[in-house]
Amino acid sequence: MLPLLLAFALVWPLLASTGVVPSRWAGLLLLAPWAEEVLFRAGLQRWLDGRGGWAARHAVGLTALAFAAAHVLVSADARAAATLLPALALGWVYARTGRLALCVAWHATFNAAWLAAQHGSFA
């Protein structure tokens, strides 16, 4: 839960100073992390991991590739491929702990850092 609180602490001052639409940050910090982690970690990664002959590392890698590809397709921006690295980290966390809520919290933290970087909060 601490990462989620840190995500909000990072973004809250940003909202007051940049005019970021609240529905946008709410989607990036609340809806997207839950939806994407359910789809990719609890869905695809678990399914791949449960298939005969698949090692956990293969499930993590293929899920991370699918996650990054989905972000590239949705955003129509090749830079979205950079989501591969956090996707690998989230996949590793899920493979080690099986705790989806932990992945959601870290996903929200990554999104908060991205949002802050996009709006100059780190400048």
Salt bridges, closest charged atoms under 4 A:
GLU36 OE2 - HIS71 NE2 3.37
GLU36 OE1 - HIS107 NE2 2.97
GLU37 OE1 - ARG41 NE 2.73
GLU37 OE2 - HIS107 ND1 2.59
ASP77 OD2 - ARG79 NH2 2.80
